Amino acid sequence: MKPISLHDITAATGGVLLCGDGNQTVSSICTDTRSITPNSLFVPLTGENFDAHKFIPDALDGGCVATLTAKKEIVAEKATIYVPDTRRALADLAAYYRKQFQIPVVAITGSVGKTTAKELTAAVLSTKLNVLKTAGNFNNEIGLPLTLFRLEDNHEAAITEMGMSGFGEIDLLARIAKPDIALMTNIGMSHIEMLGSQENIYKAKSELFRHVNPEGTVILNGDDPILTAHRGEIAQKTLTVGLAAGCDLTATDIVPKSNSLSFTIIYGSEKVPVTLAFPGEHNITNALLACAVGLCLNISLAEAAAGLEAYVPSDRRMQLIDSGGITLINDCYNAAPASMEAGIKVLCSYSGRKIAVLGDIKELGEYTEDAHKKIGHFAGKAGIDALFTLGDSAKWIAEGAKDAGMNTTNIFTFDDITSLNQSLGSFLKKGDTVLIKASRAMALERVTEFLTNKQNA
C-alpha cells in the first residue's frame, strides 16, 4: 500500500482528527489485531454481535500508529480519527485509494463460478500484465476494500470479485472499485431465499453496471437467458460468450476428459485451440469470459490460451487428488444447484465406480426441497453408483435419486460427518472416483481430509 497521510484519510472519510499529526502517514490498513503490520491504521468494525472498539488499545500497542473510532469518548494515546461509521469509512477510504491508480479494474460477479472466472482471468492477464486479484473470497464490503489497499504502483491491472446476498451490496462494492470492465457469469439460484426470484437476483447483480466506466465493457454469459434478455438495457459496450448462436466468443471441437478439457476458441475469423488442465464443460464459459477480458486489454487469443493452459486449480475447486488409487474430485468450496449438476457430470466422465458425497445447498428458501430433489433425480439418471448425503436438506437429494430409480442399497444419508466418513471409508475401494460438494457452511473438506489422512496413515 502506498503511504497515505492522516489529513487525506480524514478528508476521504469525512472524519475529524481528534489527536495526532495530520502529516503522519500509514502504509497499511488493519481490521483484525491478529494480523497487524507495521505502520498500520486500525479500523475497528462493529456488527450485531461484536464491537472491535474494545481492541483499540491492543491495536495501538501491537504496532498500529493510528486508529479510527466511531466513539468520541474513547481516548487513545496515538493518532485518532473520529468517523460516524467505521464500516462506511473503510469503504470511503478504499474508494479514495482506488482513485490514485490509473489502471484497468475488472469486476466479476454472478451466482456461480465467480472465483473460477477470477482465477482464469488472472491467468490470462498475467501473461502480459502485473495483476492484483482478490485473495480467496475477499468479495464483500470488508474484503474488497482490503483487496484494493494492496494496490501498488507496479500493478498494471486489478481483478475484483463481488459477492452479495441482497440489494444494495453490489452497488456499494462497485462504487468503491469503479470498474472499467464488468463480467457476469450467470444468474442462478444462489441467495434466492433473500431475493425471492432470479429476476431480483439479476436486479441486485446489475447494480454493478451503473458504476462501470461509460467507455468500458460489460461481458456476459450469452448462454444465460436472463442475461441475454437484459443485454439491450446495458449502456456500455457488451460482449457475450458461450455456445449459443450469436455469441461474440464461442467454442467448438469440445473434447471433455476426466482430468482435462480441450476446445477451440473462436472470435470472428480467429481460431485458437486450448487444453485446460482440469475437467468440467461448464468451465468453457469461464475460460471464454477470461479471454474476453483479455481482448479488452489487448491480449491476443493465443496469449490468453497460453495463460489458460498454465492454470491449475486448487483450494477445493475441481481439485483432483489421488488418494491411494481413489480419485477425489475436491469441489467442496461452495455449491449451487447448477454447479452441483456440473460436478456430477464431471464425476460421470470417469471409469470405475462413481460415488457422490453431497451436502446441503444453503439460501434456497422455498425452493430448497424441490432444488435438492432435482439434483438427486439428475444424479440418479446420470448413472452414479453410490450416493452419500450430509444434512437435512441433502436428504431430499437422496429422495430424488430414489425417485429416479437408483438402487436404494447404495444410497446413504447422514446427520453427522463422523458417521459419514466411517461409512464412506469402509465403502470405497481402489479405482473409485468420489465427488465431494456442498455449500461452504457444510465444511465437506472434512471428508477430503479424512480420506487423504486415511491413505497417509
Secondary structure, 3 states (H helix, E strand, C coil): CCCEEHHHHHHHHCCEEEECCCCCEECEEECCHHHCCCCEEECCCECCCCEHHHHHHHHHHHCEEEEEECCCCCCCCCEEEECCCHHHHHHHHHHHHHCCCCCCEEEEECCCCHHHHHHHHHHHHCCCCCEEECCCCCCCCCHHHHHHCCCCCCCCEEEEECCCCCCCHHHHHHHHHCCCEEEECCCCCCCHHHHCCHHHHHHHHHHHHHHCCCCCEEEEECCCHHHHHHHHHCCCEEEEECCCCCCCEEEEEEEECCCCEEEEEEECCEEEEEEECCCCCCHHHHHHHHHHHHHHCCCCHHHHHHHHHHCCCCCCCCEEEEECCEEEEECCCCCCHHHHHHHHHHHCCCCCCEEEEEECCCCCHHHHHHHHHHHHHHHHHHCCCEEEEECCCCHHHHHHHHHCCCCHHHEEEECCHHHHHHHHHHHCCCCCEEEEECCHHHCCHHHHHHHHHHHHC
